[in-house]
Amino acid sequence: MSLQPAELAFRWRISPRTLERWRWSKTEPAFLKIGGQVIYRLEDIEAFKKASIKPAVAMAVPYVGTEHRATP
């Protein structure tokens, strides 16, 4: 199965122009161009999403040792 650029843009809530810019800049997701028509395969879309997952960043909590505590 595959999606047209307008369908993928609607699904991801982005502008079709964004997908066009990504194609020009050779940014993923991979696409096929058949007879002048751009097509995105679902497996390429899924691969792009998996590659775009960023690990969660834990917030650093400053260490306050006993030497830095205020004395009452």
C-alpha positions as CSV (number, residue, x, y, z in Angstrom):
1,M,0.0,0.0,0.0
2,S,1.1,3.5,-0.6
3,L,0.1,7.1,0.0
4,Q,0.0,10.2,-2.1
5,P,1.8,13.3,-0.8
6,A,-1.4,15.0,0.2
7,E,-2.6,11.9,2.1
8,L,0.7,11.7,4.0
9,A,0.7,15.4,4.8
10,F,-2.9,15.1,6.1
11,R,-2.0,12.1,8.2
12,W,1.1,13.8,9.8
13,R,-0.7,17.2,9.9
14,I,2.0,18.9,8.0
15,S,2.0,20.9,4.8
16,P,2.3,19.1,1.4
17,R,5.0,21.8,0.8
18,T,7.0,20.4,3.7
19,L,7.1,17.0,2.0
20,E,8.1,18.7,-1.2
21,R,11.0,20.5,0.5
22,W,12.1,17.2,2.1
23,R,12.2,15.6,-1.3
24,W,14.3,18.4,-2.7
25,S,16.7,18.3,0.2
26,K,16.9,14.4,0.0
27,T,15.5,14.1,3.5
28,E,13.5,11.0,4.4
29,P,11.0,9.5,4.0
30,A,12.0,7.7,0.9
31,F,9.6,8.0,-2.1
32,L,9.0,6.7,-5.5
33,K,8.4,8.8,-8.6
34,I,6.4,6.8,-11.2
35,G,5.3,8.6,-14.3
36,G,5.8,12.0,-12.6
37,Q,3.6,10.9,-9.6
38,V,5.2,10.8,-6.1
39,I,4.3,7.9,-4.0
40,Y,5.3,7.0,-0.4
41,R,5.3,3.3,0.5
42,L,4.0,2.5,3.9
43,E,7.2,0.5,4.8
44,D,9.3,3.6,4.0
45,I,7.0,5.8,6.1
46,E,7.3,3.3,9.0
47,A,11.1,3.1,8.7
48,F,11.3,6.9,8.7
49,K,9.2,7.1,11.9
50,K,11.3,4.5,13.6
51,A,14.5,6.3,12.7
52,S,13.1,9.6,14.0
53,I,12.4,8.3,17.5
54,K,14.5,10.3,20.0
55,P,15.4,8.8,23.4
56,A,13.9,10.5,26.4
57,V,16.3,12.8,28.1
58,A,16.3,12.7,31.9
59,M,16.5,16.0,33.7
60,A,19.6,16.2,35.8
61,V,18.9,16.9,39.5
62,P,21.8,18.9,41.1
63,Y,23.4,17.0,43.9
64,V,23.3,18.8,47.2
65,G,25.6,17.2,49.6
66,T,25.7,17.9,53.4
67,E,28.5,20.4,52.9
68,H,26.2,22.6,50.9
69,R,23.1,22.6,53.1
70,A,22.2,25.7,55.0
71,T,22.5,25.3,58.8
72,P,19.4,26.3,60.8
